[in-house]
Amino acid sequence: MWRVWVLGLIQGLTEFLPISSSGHLIVLKNWFSLLAPGASLEVALHLGTLMAIIIGYRQELALWIHHCLQGQVAARRLVYQVLFGTVPAAALGYFFEARVVSYFIPTAVIGGWLVTSLLLWLTPTPTSTPHRALESLSFWEALAIGIMQSLALWPGLSRSGSTIFMGRIFRLSPEASAQFSFYLAIPVMCGAFVLTWWRHPLQHPFSTPFAVSGTILSAIAGLFAIKWVQSALKRPRVWRRFGLYTFGMALLTWWLGG
């Protein structure tokens, strides 16, 4: 049971904090012989992090859906932007999945964590650039943020850190950068959920109490991480400490021989 709780906690926290979930799972598995989750548990943990986004942004999502149903152009445009931004990661994952997985080793994670540190340190501060609203984002800017998300398939390179960095480069407000980053995660997590279940149709995600507890813990940890990211973006010193953390993890992984 404790292994399931550890996996749920790691999945929930590191999926949204800019420190890379894949990097942590790869390195911890190597250090402590922590077993990778089975197919049913993997589906459950993905569902937990998806629930965290829905709960954390429930008011914004409800208003977004309401405006879409009313036919508001801005709301529907945001739907297309999210889908447009999802294309690079979906294409890269679909066509090069085997190649990407082959790099899921600790030495590759070291490089990803170092790049993550650099991106976090270079993220523009809230006071250094004027802010733009999410509605002002162009399709090409959404695609560029989506490309950053696809590059984060490299282990150790944080998905949230990369996409938020690019959003801030485009002068989106910290809140809008985080919001679009987490919106981009919704179709990615739905895809991972469906793909894993499609490949293992006989393994129900809630076939055991372990999977249920892992899902709940993943959702709670993910919700906490979302709030933490929203707060840290407003305080550059706190945000850059995540970069110190990933830099330290890279050095520790290298010191322990990968």
N, C-alpha and C positions, 0 to 999 in steps of 0.2 A: 504493500500500500504506500509506503513512504516514497518509493521510486516514482509512483504515479503523481504524488503530491509535488515532488521535486520537478518533474517534467511539466506539470501544469503551471507551477510558479515561474519556472524559467520561460516557458512559452508565453505566458501572459505579460510578464514584465519586459522581456527583451524584444518582443514583437513590436512594441510601441516606443520604448525608450531607444534613443539613438545609439545602441550598443551592439546590435546584430544578434538576432535569435539563432540563426544558423551557425554563426561563429561560436556561440556559447555551447550549443548542443554538440558540435563537432569536438571541441576541445575538452569539454567535461566528459564526454564519452571516452575520449582517449586517456584522460587522466585517471578517472575513477571507474572505468569499465561500466559506465552508466548505459544500460541497454537503450537502444533507440525504440521509440514507441511502436507497437504493432499497428497494423492498418486501421483497426477499429478505434484504437486510442488516438491515433494521429488525426482521424476524422473528428473525434470528439474535441480534441484540443483546438483544432482550427475553428470549430463551431464556438468554442468558448471565447476566443479572441474576437470573432465576428460579433458575438453578443455584446462584448465590451464596447465596440464602436457604436452599435445601435443604441445601447443604454446611455453611453456618454454623450452622444449627439442626438438624442431622441427628439428634443424640441426642434433643432435645426432640420432634421430629417423629416419630421412630421410637417413642418411648414413648407419644406421643399416639395414634398409629395402633394400637399394641398395646392400649391401654386402651379405645379405641373398639371394637375387635374383641371385647374381653372384655365389652363392654356397660356399661362404667362411665358413670354418669350425667354426672359432671363433664366427662369427655372429650367425650362427644357434645354436651353443652351448649355447649362451646367451639366445636365445628363450627358449630352453629346461630348462635352469636354472630358468628363470622367472616362467615358468609353474610349475616346480618342487617345487619352493618356494611358489607357490600359493596353493598347495594341502592342507596343514594343515589348513589354514583359511577357505577354501572352505568346507572341511570335517567337521570341527567344527561347522561352521555356518549352514550347511545343516542338520546335525544329532542332534544338540543341540540348535537350534535356540530358542525354547520356554524357555529352561533353561537359556540361555544367556540373553534373554530379561527380565526375571524375576529379574535380578540383576540390571536393569536400574533404580536405585534409588539413591538419593543423598548420602546416607551413603556408598554405594559401590564406588561411585565416589571419595570419600575422600581417600579410600585405593588406588585406581588407581592413583590418583594424587601424593600421597606420593611415590609410587613405581616409577612413572615417574620422580619425582625430583631426586631420588637416581640414576636412570640410567643416567640422564643428568649430574649429578655431577661426575659420575664415567666414563663417556665417555673419552677414551684416547685422549690426546691433539695431534695436528698434528705433534709436534716435539718430542713426547715421544716414538714413535714407527716408524720403517721404513715403507714406503708406498708400497702397492701392487696395481697393476692395476686390473680393473674389470675382464679382461680376465683370470687372474690367480685364480679366485674363483672356488672352487671345487663344485661338486653337493651336497655333504654333508654339506658344508658351506652354500650353497644356501638354503638347507632344514632347517638348523638351523636358518637362518634369517627369513625364512618363518614361523617357529614355533613361533618366537618372534612376528611376525605379527598376528598370530592366537591368541596368549595370549592377544593382544591388543583389542580383542573383549570385554574384561572386560572394563566397562565404566571408563573413567578417565585415563586409561593407553594408552599413546600416541602411535599410530601406527608408525608414522615417527620417533619419539624419540627412540622407541624400536628397530626398524630395523636398524637405523643408528648406534645406540650403538653397536649392534652385528656386523655390518660391520666394525666398527672401532676396535672391539675386534679381528677381523680376519685380522687386519692391512691394510684394504682397505684405500685408500686415502680418505680424506673428500669428495672430488668431486665424487669419485666412490661409496662411501657409500650412499650419497644422491641420486645419479643417480639410483642405484639398488633399493633403497627404493621406489623411485617414479615410477620406472618401475613395481615393484611389485603391486603398487596401480592400475595400468591400468586394469588388469583382474579383480581385486576386484571391482572396480567401474563399469566396464562393466557388471559384474555379478549382482551388486545391481541395476543397471539401467534396465537390462533385467528382473530380478526377480520381481521388483516392477511393471513394465509395464505388465508382464505376469499375475500377480495377479489382476491387475486392467486394463484390456484391453480396456475398454470403456472410460478411462480417458486419453485424449491426453495431453502430457506434456506441450504443448504450446497452450492450449485451451484458455488462457487468457493473456492479456498484463502483468499481475502480474507475471506469470510464466516466461515470456520472460525476464522481468527486473530482476527477481531473478537469472536467469541463467547467464545473463551478469555480474551482480555484483559478483556472486560467482566465475566466471571465472577470473575477474579482481583481486579480493581479493586473489584468489588462486595463480595467477601468481606472485603477490607481495610477498606472503608468501614463494613461492619456491625460489625466489631471496634472500629473507631474510635468509632462512635456509642455502643456499649456502654460503652467506657471514658470517653468525654466526659461521659456522663450522670451519672457518679459524681463528676465534678469540674466544678461549676457554672461556674467561671472559664473552663475550656476550652470548655464548651458555649456560653457567651455569646460567645466569640470567633467562632463561626460567624455570630452575629448581626452582629458588626462587619464580617465579610467580606461578607455580603449587603448591608449598608448601604453599604459602600465600593463594591461592584459597582453598586448603584443610582446612587450619585453619579457614578461613572465613566461609566456608560451615559448619564446625563443630560448630563454635560459634553461627551461626544462626539456629542451631538445625537441620542441614541436609536439 
